[in-house]
Amino acid sequence: MTLSHPSRFTSSAFLLLGVLLIAISLRSPITGVGPLLDAIRAELNLSATQAGMLTTLPLLAFAFFSPIASKVGQKHGLERSLMLALLFILSGLVVRSLGSASALFIGTVIIGAGIAFANVLLPSLMKRDFPTRIATMTSMYVLMMGAGSAMSASLAIPLADMAKQLSLSFIPSWAFSLASLVIFPIIAILVWLPQMRNHTTPSKDTQTLDSHSYLWRNSSAWQLTLFLALNSFLMYIFISWLPTILVDNGYDHHQAGVIHGMLQLFTAVPALVLIPFMSKLKDKRLLSFGLTLMAFIGIVGLLVKPELAMIWGMLFGFGAGGGFIVALALISLRTSSAQQAATLSGMAQFLGYLLAATGPMIIGQLHEQTGSWQLPLIVCAICAALWSVFSLLAAKDEVITPSARTNEPVSLVEELS
């Protein structure tokens, strides 16, 4: 009996480590593309529209595969489904780095499919295995997402330069930089293997539970979905276009890459603050509103005083990263079961990433038509103001139920106790 406690501790530690390593691979494959976009376009003769698709395709994959992910998780279990996600990401990174335009786009879609599965299933895993520490665990894995994205954005240009210095001829320098990201999913796969050995197949009644289709008619579910959607819409606009915005404002490519990396790093900083704080905060409306306000100020600052882009990038990154943490935590906190959490996560991420996929294209088109970044940034600021409104609606202290007429809203504190 005395051996069971160390055994449970070791198992939980490996599970936690595996989750954190998976998280590193969920944004880094996308953020590493932005600083290399000019080199990729020059090497492959891509048009501006084709280049924009490198950011849009993963988001479309998120939208398409998110509803499928919850069903795969129910049928095969979270452990196997998350391993499948890692294998998709790894194979997509390899294909994307082969050096041709077709491989670049095909690999990008495969990566998007893998990230979509993990995005949807991790909140369900939090609900199942860490039910009393949802906010803390969410903050921790979002911290790792931000750390991975910051590394990929900051090191993209230096790795490409290193490839040139080594005179590598079998692969373009930008492809070498992107291929280096395979280290993240490889390590995650190795650490996740023990979870496959301990896998337990979901019970039959789990696979035949209600589909929670009522969520699509539930106002609270829509408020949470739009909160996440506007977060993603703004975040992927800046992931795609910030380096170009900075270069057009007089920064060189290395400076733009560093500022872009700092924005990514500061999406992780809120996790350090929220890990000890968020689980103790009963009403999260003021927190979520404050984070969206920070992002709004960052956008306005970049519009009126671009010479302080480092400050505005860090401020936007903190607000957007913190808002993402709150959104993911609310998916688990405002649901009553792991399956309902997975279904709401699928809904929110399907619509959220579908909207986010339009962001880089809309902003790019506005810039092309006006020849300036002023109108695109004004549009972003308006969207950030709207995001603030939904932050107050999404963070209400009640659990989503099938029918407000037959089920009174349940306090989150009562539900977790």
C-alpha positions in Angstrom: 0.0 0.0 0.0 2.8 2.3 0.8 4.2 1.9 -2.8 0.9 3.1 -4.4 1.4 6.7 -3.4 4.8 7.1 -5.1 3.5 5.2 -8.0 0.5 7.6 -8.3 2.8 10.6 -7.9 5.2 9.3 -10.7 2.2 8.7 -13.0 0.8 12.2 -12.4 4.3 13.7 -12.9 4.7 12.0 -16.3 1.2 13.0 -17.3 1.9 16.6 -16.4 5.3 16.6 -18.2 3.6 15.1 -21.2 0.9 17.7 -21.3 3.5 20.5 -21.0 5.6 19.1 -23.8 2.6 18.7 -26.1 1.8 22.4 -25.4 5.2 23.5 -26.7 4.2 22.1 -30.1 0.8 23.8 -30.4 1.9 27.2 -31.6 5.6 27.1 -32.4 5.0 25.5 -35.9 2.9 28.6 -36.8 4.8 31.4 -35.2 8.1 30.3 -36.8 6.8 31.1 -40.3 6.2 34.9 -40.0 9.8 36.0 -39.8 10.7 33.7 -42.7 7.8 34.8 -44.9 9.9 37.1 -47.2 12.5 34.4 -47.8 9.9 31.8 -48.5 8.1 34.0 -51.0 11.4 34.8 -52.8 12.5 31.2 -52.9 9.2 29.7 -54.1 7.9 32.7 -56.1 4.7 32.9 -54.0 2.2 35.7 -54.4 1.0 37.7 -51.4 -2.2 35.7 -51.3 -0.3 32.4 -51.3 2.0 33.6 -48.6 -1.0 34.6 -46.5 -2.4 31.1 -46.9 0.6 29.8 -44.8 -1.1 31.3 -41.8 -4.7 30.8 -42.9 -4.4 27.1 -43.7 -3.6 26.0 -40.2 -6.6 28.0 -38.9 -8.9 26.4 -41.5 -7.6 23.0 -40.4 -8.3 24.0 -36.8 -11.9 24.8 -37.8 -12.4 21.7 -39.8 -10.8 19.1 -37.5 -12.0 20.6 -34.1 -15.5 19.0 -34.3 -13.9 15.7 -35.3 -11.4 15.7 -32.4 -14.0 15.3 -29.7 -15.5 12.3 -31.4 -12.1 10.7 -32.0 -11.3 11.3 -28.3 -14.6 9.6 -27.2 -14.0 6.6 -29.4 -10.3 6.0 -28.9 -9.5 7.7 -25.6 -7.6 10.9 -24.9 -4.2 9.3 -24.6 -4.2 7.7 -28.1 -5.9 10.7 -29.6 -3.2 13.1 -28.3 -0.5 10.7 -29.5 -2.1 10.9 -32.9 -2.0 14.7 -32.7 1.7 14.6 -32.0 2.3 12.3 -34.9 0.4 14.6 -37.2 2.4 17.6 -36.1 5.7 15.7 -36.5 4.9 14.4 -40.0 3.6 17.8 -41.0 6.8 19.5 -40.0 8.8 17.0 -42.0 6.7 17.4 -45.1 6.6 21.2 -44.9 10.4 21.3 -44.8 11.0 19.4 -48.1 11.5 22.6 -49.9 8.7 22.7 -52.6 5.6 24.8 -52.6 3.2 21.9 -52.7 5.0 20.2 -49.7 4.9 23.5 -47.9 1.1 23.8 -48.1 0.4 20.0 -47.6 2.6 19.9 -44.5 0.9 23.1 -43.1 -2.5 21.4 -43.3 -1.2 18.2 -41.6 0.3 20.4 -38.8 -3.0 22.2 -38.4 -4.9 18.9 -38.1 -2.6 17.8 -35.3 -2.8 21.0 -33.4 -6.6 21.1 -33.8 -6.9 17.6 -32.1 -4.7 18.7 -29.2 -6.4 22.1 -28.8 -9.8 20.4 -28.4 -8.7 17.4 -26.2 -6.4 19.1 -23.7 -9.3 21.0 -21.9 -11.1 17.6 -21.7 -8.0 16.0 -20.2 -7.8 18.9 -17.6 -11.5 18.2 -16.7 -10.9 14.5 -16.3 -7.5 14.3 -14.6 -7.1 17.6 -12.8 -10.7 18.6 -11.9 -9.7 20.7 -8.9 -6.8 22.4 -10.5 -8.2 23.3 -13.9 -7.2 27.0 -13.9 -3.7 26.2 -12.6 -3.1 23.4 -15.2 -4.5 25.6 -18.0 -2.1 28.4 -17.1 0.8 26.0 -17.0 0.3 24.5 -20.4 -0.5 27.9 -22.0 2.8 29.1 -20.4 4.6 26.3 -22.4 2.7 27.3 -25.6 4.0 30.8 -25.2 7.5 29.7 -24.5 7.6 27.4 -27.6 6.1 30.1 -29.8 8.6 32.7 -28.5 11.6 30.4 -29.2 10.4 29.6 -32.8 9.7 33.2 -33.7 13.0 34.6 -32.2 15.2 31.8 -33.5 13.7 31.6 -37.0 16.1 34.1 -38.7 19.2 33.0 -36.7 18.6 29.4 -37.7 18.1 30.3 -41.3 21.4 32.4 -41.2 23.2 29.4 -39.7 22.0 27.2 -42.6 23.5 29.7 -45.0 26.8 29.9 -43.1 27.0 26.1 -43.2 26.4 26.2 -47.0 23.6 23.6 -46.8 22.6 22.7 -50.3 20.1 19.9 -49.8 17.5 22.1 -48.2 16.7 25.8 -48.4 17.7 27.9 -45.4 14.1 28.7 -44.4 13.2 25.0 -44.6 16.1 24.2 -42.3 14.8 26.7 -39.8 11.3 25.3 -39.9 12.6 21.7 -39.8 14.4 22.3 -36.6 11.1 22.5 -34.8 10.7 18.7 -35.0 12.6 18.4 -31.8 9.6 19.5 -29.8 7.1 16.8 -31.0 9.8 14.1 -30.9 10.5 14.7 -27.2 6.8 15.0 -26.5 6.1 11.6 -28.2 8.8 9.9 -26.2 7.5 11.3 -22.9 3.9 10.5 -23.8 4.6 6.8 -24.5 3.9 5.7 -20.8 0.4 7.1 -21.2 -0.2 4.7 -24.1 0.8 1.8 -21.8 -1.6 2.9 -19.1 -4.4 3.7 -21.5 -7.9 2.7 -20.5 -10.6 2.4 -23.1 -13.6 4.7 -22.5 -16.7 2.9 -21.2 -19.5 2.1 -23.6 -21.9 4.5 -22.0 -19.3 7.3 -22.5 -19.5 6.8 -26.2 -23.3 6.9 -26.3 -23.9 10.0 -24.2 -25.9 12.9 -25.5 -24.0 14.9 -28.1 -24.7 18.2 -26.2 -26.1 19.7 -29.4 -28.0 22.1 -27.2 -24.8 24.1 -26.8 -25.3 25.5 -30.3 -28.6 27.0 -29.1 -27.2 28.2 -25.7 -26.4 31.9 -25.4 -23.7 31.3 -22.8 -21.9 28.9 -25.1 -22.1 31.4 -27.9 -20.7 34.2 -25.6 -17.8 32.0 -24.7 -17.2 31.0 -28.3 -17.1 34.6 -29.5 -14.8 35.5 -26.6 -12.3 32.9 -27.8 -13.0 33.7 -31.5 -12.1 37.4 -31.2 -9.0 36.5 -29.2 -7.9 34.1 -32.0 -8.9 36.6 -34.7 -6.6 39.3 -33.3 -3.8 37.0 -32.2 -3.3 35.4 -35.6 -3.4 38.8 -37.3 -0.4 39.8 -35.3 1.3 36.5 -35.7 1.0 36.9 -39.5 1.6 40.6 -40.0 3.5 42.1 -37.1 7.0 41.5 -38.7 5.8 43.1 -41.9 4.2 46.0 -40.0 7.4 46.6 -38.2 9.6 46.5 -41.3 7.4 49.0 -43.0 7.8 51.2 -40.0 11.6 51.2 -40.3 12.7 48.2 -38.3 15.1 45.7 -39.9 14.2 42.0 -40.2 16.2 40.9 -37.1 14.6 43.7 -34.9 11.2 42.7 -36.2 11.9 39.1 -35.4 13.0 39.9 -31.9 9.9 42.1 -31.2 7.7 39.4 -32.7 9.4 36.8 -30.4 8.8 39.1 -27.4 5.1 39.3 -28.2 5.0 35.5 -28.3 6.9 35.3 -25.0 4.6 37.7 -23.3 1.6 35.6 -24.2 3.2 33.1 -21.8 3.9 35.6 -19.0 0.3 35.8 -17.7 0.5 32.1 -16.9 3.2 32.9 -14.3 0.8 35.4 -12.7 -2.4 33.4 -13.1 -1.1 30.0 -11.8 -1.3 31.0 -8.1 -4.0 33.6 -8.6 -6.7 32.5 -10.9 -8.0 29.4 -9.0 -8.7 31.7 -6.0 -10.6 34.3 -8.1 -14.3 33.5 -7.9 -15.5 36.2 -10.3 -13.3 36.3 -13.4 -15.1 39.1 -15.3 -12.8 41.9 -14.1 -9.7 39.8 -14.9 -10.9 39.0 -18.4 -11.9 42.6 -19.1 -8.6 43.9 -17.9 -6.7 41.6 -20.1 -8.7 42.6 -23.2 -8.1 46.2 -22.3 -4.4 45.7 -22.3 -4.5 44.2 -25.8 -6.6 47.2 -26.9 -4.0 49.6 -25.6 -1.2 47.7 -27.3 -3.0 48.0 -30.7 -3.7 51.7 -30.2 -0.1 52.3 -29.1 1.3 50.6 -32.2 -1.0 52.7 -34.3 0.0 56.1 -32.8 3.6 55.6 -31.6 5.2 52.7 -33.6 8.7 53.6 -32.3 7.7 52.0 -29.0 6.7 48.8 -30.7 8.5 46.6 -28.2 6.3 47.9 -25.4 3.1 47.7 -27.4 4.0 44.2 -28.5 4.6 43.0 -25.0 1.4 44.6 -23.8 -0.7 43.1 -26.5 1.0 39.7 -26.0 0.2 39.8 -22.2 -3.5 40.7 -22.8 -4.0 38.2 -25.7 -2.2 35.4 -23.9 -4.0 36.0 -20.6 -7.4 36.1 -22.5 -6.6 32.8 -24.1 -5.8 31.3 -20.7 -9.1 32.5 -19.3 -11.1 31.3 -22.4 -9.6 27.8 -22.1 -10.2 27.7 -18.3 -13.8 28.8 -18.7 -14.4 25.9 -21.2 -13.6 23.5 -18.4 -15.0 25.6 -15.5 -18.4 26.3 -17.1 -19.1 22.7 -18.1 -20.3 19.8 -15.9 -18.5 16.8 -17.5 -15.4 16.0 -19.6 -17.6 15.2 -22.6 -19.5 18.5 -22.4 -16.1 20.3 -22.1 -14.8 18.5 -25.2 -18.0 19.4 -27.1 -18.0 23.0 -26.1 -14.3 23.2 -26.9 -14.9 21.8 -30.3 -17.7 24.3 -31.0 -15.7 27.3 -29.7 -12.5 26.3 -31.6 -14.4 25.4 -34.8 -16.0 28.8 -35.0 -13.1 30.6 -33.4 -10.5 29.5 -35.8 -12.9 29.8 -38.7 -13.1 33.5 -37.8 -9.4 33.7 -37.1 -8.6 32.3 -40.6 -10.2 35.4 -42.1 -8.2 37.8 -40.0 -4.8 37.8 -41.8 -6.6 37.9 -45.2 -8.9 40.8 -44.3 -6.0 42.8 -42.8 -3.7 42.1 -45.7 -6.4 43.1 -48.2 -7.0 46.4 -46.3 -3.3 47.1 -46.3 -3.0 46.4 -50.0 -6.0 48.7 -50.9 -4.9 51.6 -48.7 -1.1 51.2 -48.8 -0.9 51.8 -45.1 -1.3 49.9 -41.8 -3.4 52.7 -40.3 -6.9 51.4 -41.3 -6.0 47.7 -40.6 -4.9 48.7 -37.1 -8.0 50.7 -36.5 -10.1 47.7 -37.5 -8.1 45.6 -35.0 -8.7 48.2 -32.2 -12.5 48.1 -32.9 -12.4 44.3 -32.7 -10.5 44.5 -29.4 -13.2 46.8 -28.0 -15.9 44.2 -29.0 -13.7 41.5 -27.5 -13.8 43.4 -24.2 -17.6 43.3 -24.2 -17.7 39.5 -24.7 -15.1 39.1 -22.0 -17.7 40.2 -19.4 -20.4 38.0 -20.8 -18.3 34.9 -21.1 -16.8 35.0 -17.6 -20.1 34.7 -15.7 -20.0 32.5 -12.6 -22.4 29.7 -13.7 -22.2 26.3 -15.3 -23.8 25.9 -18.7 -26.9 23.6 -18.6 -29.2 22.1 -21.3 -32.1 24.4 -20.5 -32.3 27.5 -18.4 -36.0 26.8 -17.7 -35.5 23.3 -16.3 -32.0 23.8 -14.8 -31.0 26.7 -12.6 -27.5 28.0 -13.2 -25.0 26.4 -11.0 -22.3 28.4 -9.2 -18.8 27.5 -10.3 -17.8 27.4 -6.7 -20.6 24.9 -5.8 -19.8 22.8 -8.9 -16.1 22.5 -8.1 -16.8 21.8 -4.4 
